[in-house]
C-alpha cells in the first residue's frame, strides 16, 4: 500500500520493528500505565486499557511509526503484569 509516496507494509509484526522503536513504544506504554495509576490513585482497571492504548497509538502516529493497532494491543497485554508488578514495588499498599 502506498501512502504519501511511501510503501507501508500493512501486515507488519511487532518483531519487525527496530529494537529502538520497540523500546520507545514499550516505554510509552509504561508511562501511560503509570499516569493512569497516579491520576486514579489505583492500579489501572481493564477499562483503562483503551485510554492507555489510544494515547500510545497517538504517540506512535506522531512519530510516523507504522505498526497495526492489534500488534500494539497484543504487546501491551503481554506487559501488563510487569507494569503492575513494577508499580506495586514503587507504591506498596
C-alpha positions in Angstrom: 0.0 0.0 0.0 1.4 3.4 -1.0 0.7 6.3 1.4 2.3 9.7 0.7 4.7 8.1 -1.7 5.9 5.6 0.9 5.2 1.9 0.8 3.5 0.7 4.0 3.7 -3.0 5.0 0.1 -3.5 6.3 0.8 -6.8 7.9 3.9 -5.7 9.9 4.5 -7.6 13.2 5.9 -6.3 16.5 9.2 -8.2 16.0 9.7 -6.4 12.6 10.1 -3.0 14.4 13.6 -1.9 15.2 14.8 -2.5 18.8 14.8 1.3 19.3 11.2 1.5 18.2 10.1 -1.4 20.3 11.8 0.1 23.4 10.3 3.5 22.7 6.7 2.2 22.4 7.1 -0.1 25.4 8.3 3.0 27.4 5.3 4.9 26.3 3.0 2.1 27.4 4.7 2.1 30.8 4.4 5.9 31.1 0.7 5.8 30.3 0.1 2.9 32.6 1.8 4.8 35.5 -0.1 8.0 34.5 -3.4 6.3 34.9 -2.3 4.8 38.2 -1.1 8.1 39.5 -4.2 10.1 38.4 -6.6 7.4 39.6 -4.8 6.5 42.8 -5.2 2.8 41.9 -3.9 0.1 39.7 -5.4 0.6 36.2 -8.5 -1.5 35.5 -9.2 -3.4 32.3 -11.5 -0.5 31.3 -8.5 1.9 31.3 -6.8 -0.2 28.6 -8.5 1.7 25.7 -7.4 5.1 27.1 -3.9 3.9 27.5 -3.7 2.3 24.1 -5.3 5.4 22.4 -2.7 7.6 23.9 0.2 5.3 22.9 -1.2 4.9 19.4 -1.3 8.7 19.1 2.3 8.9 20.0 3.2 6.2 17.5 1.3 8.0 14.8 3.1 11.3 15.7 6.4 9.6 15.3 5.5 8.1 12.0 6.0 4.5 13.2 3.7 2.2 11.3 2.5 -0.9 13.2 -1.0 -2.3 13.3 -3.0 -1.4 16.4 -3.6 -5.1 17.0 0.1 -5.7 17.3 0.4 -2.9 19.8 -2.5 -4.3 21.8 -1.0 -7.8 21.9 2.3 -6.4 23.2 0.6 -4.2 25.8 -1.4 -7.1 27.1 1.7 -9.2 27.4 3.4 -6.4 29.5 0.5 -5.5 31.9 1.7 -8.0 34.6 5.2 -6.5 34.5 3.9 -2.9 34.7 1.6 -3.8 37.6 4.5 -5.6 39.5 6.7 -2.6 38.9 4.0 -0.2 40.1 3.4 -2.2 43.2 7.2 -2.2 44.0 7.2 1.6 43.8 4.0 2.0 45.8 3.4 -1.0 48.0 -0.1 -0.9 49.6 
